[in-house]
Amino acid sequence: MGLMDLFKTRGVVVTVISGQIGEKKESSYLIMYTKEKGIVNVNKKDYYFLGFSEKTIAEMSTAKTLTGAAIGTIFAPGIGTLLGGAIGAKKKKKTNYTMAFMDVETKEKYMIEANLFATNQSELKKLEAHPIAKEETFEDAAFSSADELRKFKGLLDDGIITEDEFNAKKKELLG
């Protein structure tokens, strides 16, 4: 092992939004590359990496909206509040990743939705799906309706969706 090997990236760090890898749920995971194509190591255990998908979303910062409204109120109560809130409510883009894994020993499937943490997106592209991924489906690893509902409740609480939109999604998920 040379000096340059010390500086090579050895994995990807993700912050978990929902789901888990293995038996213990963590708030973040270090997904380590291995020498075998399509196999990663998480918490000292090997998993087949079955692939990932990405979804870019736009989110508004509630704090910036409120700060803009407060500043607008100071300078021009009424209309200044509205203008300040609208100016402060800039949207920022964020990418969520859905990643799938299968325990090498037990063949149990796991899925997480996560954001990259202190990791460049190009490092994620280094993860190659194991050939077994072509044979597997994820009906049993899909997120439960409760997890999905919690996610939409967070969007409601953050003011990103309306109460009506939340109730419609709730009705759809719970039947």
Disulfide bonds with the S-S distance in Angstrom:
none
